[in-house]
Amino acid sequence: MDVIVAGGQVIDGSGGPAYRADVGIERGRIAAIGDLAGAGAGVRLDAGGCVVAPGFIDPHTHSDLPLLLNPQAHSKIRQGVTTEVIGNCGSSPAPLSGKYAGEVRARASSLGSLPWGEDWTWRTYGEYLDRLQAERPSVNVVPLVGHVTVRSAAMGFDYRPPAPEELTGMQALLEEALSAGAFGMSSGLMTPPSSYADTEELVALGGTLRRHDALYFSHIRGEGETLFRATAEAIEVGERAGVPVQIAHHKAAFRPNWGRMPFVTRLSEWANDRGVDVQFDVYPYTAGSAGLTQLIPDWAHEGGRETLLGRLRHPGARARLRAEVLAFGREWDRIYATTVQTAANQPLQGKTLVEIGELRHMAPVDVLFDLLLEEGGRAGMLHFIMDEGDVDHVLRHPLSMIGSDGSSLRANGPLGRGKPHPRSYGCFPRVLAHYVRERRLLSLEGAIRKMTGVPAARLRLGDKGLVRWGMDADLVVFDPATVRDAATFADPHRYAEGIRHVLVNGTVTVLDGEHTGARAGRVLRHG
């Protein structure tokens, strides 16, 4: 054997009970499971007192650009993640064309905490995937193409339905991405210009997805008062287009909507009963994270980022925006500034908009507008918008899987800036520690299934997600008594604890809790 993982309790990702076994690996695949005490191996890893599970598959990430700066994927690999799905919430760094290419760069750079000067050498989606593979990431990567990017390239930031030739252009861009290996398309229906699309546009693009046997991932059109309608729309797109639907970070946002998730998830249950393939992912926190621009009404984004900033400077437009934003009824003391770009505003990271307003002697809504102007529209937030009971419900639901909605970050260097959401460092260990060991909301076997077997089946990764003979040797070895998320909202750049070893395609990538520097991941291509 090349590697033997010896003495652990195997939880194989199927939901079945743990059993004692050694796992032998040859040429990147699982070659033997059982008593391998008499077998020779180039490397023998001690898994005594630990669980041996399939490497965790994160179906919801924004690591598209961070993996170019941090191909070692430190914050993810050190929490046991061996496969990441990129291109979520409508945002991907390709295709990059048209007069709004700069808008795509600005948005993607902001989300990925990347310097603006990062060299973008690609134009097509296939060229981007080639660039990513050339970096030899430590994790496997499942790519999605984003509707935000596709629509921007085809018709810019116009708030209207596409003309026939523009829809044809979007379908051609989607076709190129899918032919290059994208597993599907994601929509970001709370992010312009994706939010400018109507249901008919999404169904038409769904037809292209169907021809490629691809998936539709959706950040739905509202998670607050529009939650029921938005969920129904995602299901309608899948039903009419004949494609599987993945609802992103399924949740009920804002206090008036708390307690509604048991009713909302019935829509997906009923859809599955009539043959529509609908599932969803969830992260184990009551706070979300996005750009501060998400607090600005859709109409103000038409024309792109510079036009939005111009409206914030114009007294009349700003007065209209102020009235509309205040009418929404935000809880400003639950909104925190996270990553900013300017040195002057670095001390504001981690403070609420109320606290910043007290420092500046202004209302929180004016803090929002001024921060966006000062940061060129590229500032992030944490927003505590969920109820723990709703999170519990979605975590337990049989149609759910665990997804971080985070990125592959690193505690030092350019990706260690700011106060990002701790999910990038601790999502999966938090489930194991808080929801399995402490609260017993999930069984250990059930939680691991939601992190491995379920997302592998959803993505049709036939060689991943289970500890079985012949499968890819993506494995995580962790101590169930000590595994935990060390990252907090106040101190997010802290690696998880209790993850002993991680193997990616049979290569030891984390050894005794430390990254070995190995980069054995692959960019997986659909089709």
N, C-alpha and C positions, 0 to 999 in steps of 0.2 A: 504494500500500500504506500501511496505518497504521504497520506496523513491518516492517523487514527485519533478520533475524539473518544477518549476512554472514560468510563465510569460514571456517565451521566444518566439522568432520567429523561428519556426521549418523549417529547410531546410533539407529535408529528404534523400538526397543522390541520388535521381533519376534524378535530373536536373529540377524538377518542382519548381514552385514559392514558396517563403516563406509564412507561415501562422502562425497566433497566436494560440498557444495551450500549455497546460500543458502536461507533459509526466509522466505517472505513471509506477512504476516498482515493480514487485513481483517476488521473487525467481530467480533473475538474468535476467528476461526477461521483455520486454515492455508489460504491461498489459492494459494500457489505454492511449488514446491520445484525448485531448479535454479540456473542462472546468472542472477542478478537484478542484475547490475552496471549495466544500463541502466535499471532501474526506479526510479521515485521513491518516497520514503517519508517520512512525518512523522518517524519515528525510525529511525535505522540503528545497530544494535548490532554492535560488532566482536566476532567469535567466533574470530578468528585464533589458531591453536594450541590451540583448545579443542574439546571434544565438545559437540554439540547433541543433547540427548536429550529424550524426553517427561518432563514433571514427574514426580517420584517419587510413588508412591501408597503410603501407609502403611496397611496393612490392620488394624493393631492399635495403637490409641492409647487414652489416657484423658484426652483433651482436652475432655471434655464441659463442665466448669466453667472450666478455664483459658482457653478461648476467650472466655468472657464478660468476664474481666479483661484478657485479652491477645488481642483479636481480630486483631492484626497477626501473631500466631503466630510470633514472632521465632525461637525455637530450631528450628522446623521449616522455615519458609520459607528460612532461611539455610543449611539443608543440602540444599535442592533439593526439598523436599516441597511438592507443590501440592494434594494431596488426602489427607484423614485420615478413617479410619473410627473413630467413637467408639462408646461403649456396650459395650465389651468386658468379658470376664471376669464377666459377669452383672451389672455395675454400670452403671446409668444414672440420671440425676437425676430421671427421671419414668418412670411415673406416680407422683404424690406424693399419697397419700391414706391414710386409716386411722390408727389410733392409733400406728403405727410410722413415720409420716412423719419424725419426728425422727431415728429410727435411720438412715433413708436419707440424710438431710441430713448427719448426723455422719460416716457412712462416706464419702460422696462428697466432702465437704469435705476430709477427711483425705487421700484419694487424690489430690485435685487441688491440695493445698497452698493451699487457699483459706481466707480468714478465716471464722470461724464466722458472723459477722454479715452475710455476703453476702445480699442481698435476693433471695429466691426468690419470684417472682411467678406462677409457673405451677403447675398441678395436673395436667393431662393431658399426654400425650406431645406431642400436636400443639401445645399452648400453649408447651411448652419449645422446640420447633423454631421456632416463630414468634419467640420471644425471641432465639434464637441468630441467626436470619436478620436480625433488626433490628440486631444488632451489626455486620453486614457484615464477616465475617471475611476475612482475606487468603488463606485456603486454602478449597478446596472441602471440604464435609463430607458424609460418608456415615454416616447414623445407624443404630444398632442399639438395641433395647430390651433391658434386662437382666433376667434371670430372678430375680436377687436382689431387685430392686426390685418386680417383678410379684408374687412370692410374699409379700414383706413387706406389700404393700398388700392382698392378698387374705386372708392368714391369719396375718400376724405372724411371730413367731420360734418357732413350735411345732415340735417335733421329732417329726413324725408325717406320714403320708400325708394329703392333703387330703380333706375330706368332699366329696361330689358337688357341693354348691353352691359350695364354695370353688374346686374345679377349674373350674367354670363361670365363676366370677368371674375367675380367672386368664386363661381363654380370652377373656373379654370385654375385659379390660385389654390383652391382646396384640392382639386384633382392632382396638382403637382405635389403638394405636401403629402397626400395619401400615397401617391405612387412612390415617393421618396422614402416612405416607411412610417409616417404618422399613424397612430392607432385610432385616431378620431379627431373630432373638433370639439373645442370647448367654447361656450358662450359666456359672456360677462354682462348680463342684462341689467346690471346696475352701474355699468361703466360706459360712458360714451366712447365711440359711436355704436358699440354693440347694443346699448339701450335704445338706440333709434330704430332698430330693426323691429318689424312686426312679426307675428307668428307665421305669416305666409312666407316671408323670406327664410325663416329658419327651417320650415318644412321643405322648401325648395333645395336648400343646402343639404338637408337630411337625405334627399334623394341621391346626392353624390356620395354621401356616407354609406348608404345602403348598397350601392354598386360596388363598394370596396369592402363590404362586410365590416364596417368600422363603427365606432361608438360615438354617442353624443353625450358629452359632459356639460352640465349647465350650472353656472352661478345664476340662480333664478331671478326673476324680475321683482325682487322685493321679498324681504323676510320679516316685515312688520305687518302693517294692516293689509297689505296685498298678498300675504303669504299663501292663502288658499288658492287664489287666482293664479299666482305665479307657479305654484306647484302643479296645478292643473294644466297650465300652458306647457310646462316641460314634458308632462305625460302626453299631451296632445301631439307635440312634435314627434315624439317617439312612436306613437300609435299611427299617425298618418304617414310618417316617412318609413316606418317599418325598421327602426333601429333601436338598439338598447339605450336606455337613459340612465345616466349617473347624476344624481342631484348633489351638488357640492355643499359641503359643510351645512347639512340640513339643520335648521334651527328656527326658533321663534324669537325675533328681536324686539326689544323695548317692552317696558313694564306692562302696558295695556294688553300685550299679546301673550304674556307668560301663562303657561298651563295649556296651551293649545296644541302642543306637539302630538299628544295621543290621538287627536282628531285629524290633524294634518297627515300623519303617516297612514291613516286609513285610505287616503287617496291612492297611495302607492300599493297598498295591499289589494284594493279593489282592481287596480290596473293589472297587477300580476294575475289576479283571478281570471281576468278576461284575456290573458295571453300577452300583455305588454311587459317587457323586461325592464323593470325599474328597480334600482338600488340607490343607496346614498352613503356618503361618508360623514364622519363626525370627529371633531377634535374635543379632548377632555378638559375644556376650560369654559368659563362663563364670559370671557372677553374675546372679541375679535380684533382684527388688525387690518388696516387698509390705508390708502392715501387720504390725506385731509380733503382732497378734492371731492371725495365721495359725499361729503356733506353739502356740496353745492348742487342746486337743481340742474337737471339735464339741459334745459334751454341755454344756460349760460356757457356750456361747453361747446356749443356749435361754432365751428370755425377753428377749433384747436386751442392749444394751451395759451398762446400769446393773445388770442382774442378774449379768452376767459380772463386773463390778467388785466387786459384793457377794460373789461367791464367792471372789475373790482376797483379800478382807479376812477371810473366815471361816476360822478356823484349820483346821477339819476339811476343808473343800473345798480349801483351799490345799495341805494335805498330800497329798490325793489327786492334785491337779493336778501337784504337784512330782514325785511318783513317776512319773506317766504321761509327763510331759515328759522326765524324765531317762531313762526306759526307751527313748525314741525314739533316743537316742544322738547328739544334736546335736554338731557341731563348733563350739563356741562362739566360737573364735577366728576363725571365718569368717563371723560375723554382726556387721554394723556397724549402729549407730544412724544414721539419716539425718535425717528431718525430725521435729522435736518442736514442741510448741506453747508451752511455758512458757519464759520468759526464763531461769529458773534452770538449765534443762537444755540450753540452747543450746551450751555448751562441750563437751557429750558427743557432738555430731553428728560423725560420721566416726571414732568410736572403736568398737572391738569390745566385745561384752558382757564379754569377759575383762578388757579394759583398764578398763572402767567398774567391774567387780567389784573389781579391785585398788585403784582409787581409793576405793571405798566399803567395802572389806574384807568382801565378801560373795561368795557363789557366783554364777556367771552366771545360773543359773535364777532366783535371787531378784532379780537385777537386772532380768530380764525382767518379773517380776510387779510390782516396784516402779515401773518405768518406765510400765507400762500404767496403774497406779493414779494416778501423778503426772500423766500426760498425758490422763487421762480416756479411755483406750483408743485415742487418736489419735496414734500414733507409728509411724514407718516404719523399714524395715530394708533393708539390702543383704545378700544371702546368696550366698556363693560355693559353688555346689552342682553345677556341671557340669564335665565333662571336655572339653578342647579337641577331642579326636578325635570325640566325639559331635557337637559343634557343627559341625565340618567336614563330617561325614556329612550332617547335615540341610541345611546350606547347599548342598551339591552335589546333593541329591536332586531328581529331576525334578518331584516334586509340591510342592516348597517355594517360598515367596516370602519376601521380606524384610519384617519388621514390627518396629517399635521397642519396643512395649509401653510407650512413654513418653508424654509430654505436651508441648503447646506452652507452653514456659516462656519466661522473659525474664531476662537476667542482672542486672537491677536491679528494684526494687520488690518487691511481696509474693510474686511467683513466683520471685524470686532467692534465697529463703531455703534454708537447710539444705544437705545434701550428697546430692542425689538421684542416681539412676543416670545416668551420662553419656550413655546412649542417647537421652535427650530432645534432646540437642544434636548427637550425632555418629554415630548408627546408620548412616545411608546412606554418608556419606563414609568411615566405618571399613571398610565392605565394599570400597569402591573403592580405598582405600589399602592396607589390610592384607591382604585376601584376594584382590585382583586384582593390584595393582602389586607388592607385596612378596612374597607367598607363591605367587601364580599358581594359587590353588586354583580360581578361576573365571576365565573369559575376561571381558573388559570387556563384550562384547556379551551374554554370558550373564547377567552380574550385572545389567545394566540391564534385561534382559527380566524378571528376577525382581522388579524394583522398579517395573515399568511395565506391560508387556503382560500379564503373568500376573495381577497383582491386578485390572487393568481387566477382563479376561475373567471372572475369578471373580465380580466384583461386577456384571457385565453393563453396564459403562459403555461403551456403544458408541461414544461420541465422545471417549474418553480413552485414554491408554496407548500411543499410537503417533504417530509423526511421519508423517502421511499427509495428503493433500489432503482438506479438508473437516472434519478433526478439530478439536476444541477446541485452541486455542493455549496449552496448558499446557506450558511448555518450561523446561529447565534447561541452562545453559551453564557448563561447568566445565573446568578445566585438569587433564587426567589425570595430569600429572607432579607436581602440587603438592596436589591435593585430599587432605584428611586431616581426621580428627577431632581437634580440639584439646582437647576435654573429657576429663578423667580422673576416676577415682574420688576422688582427693584434691581436685581442682579442677574440678568438673563444669560450672560455669556459664560455659563458654567456647564461643563460636560456631565453627562449622566453617570451614576455610580452603579456598581454591581454587575456591569457588563464585562465578563471575563475575556472571552474570545469571540471574534467574528471572522468568518470565512466567506469569501466571494469567489464563486466559480472554483472552489477548491483551494484558493490561495489565502493563507493566514494574513488578515488585514488588521485585526486588532489582537494583540497578544498580551495577556495579563493586564488588560485595561488600557494599553497604549497602542497608538496607531503605528504600524510597522512601516508605513510609507508605500505599501503595495498598492498598485492601481490595476486591478484585474477585472474591473467592471467592463460592460459592453453597452453600446447604444443599440438597443433592440429595435428591429424594424419590422413593421407589420406587413403581411402579404408575402 
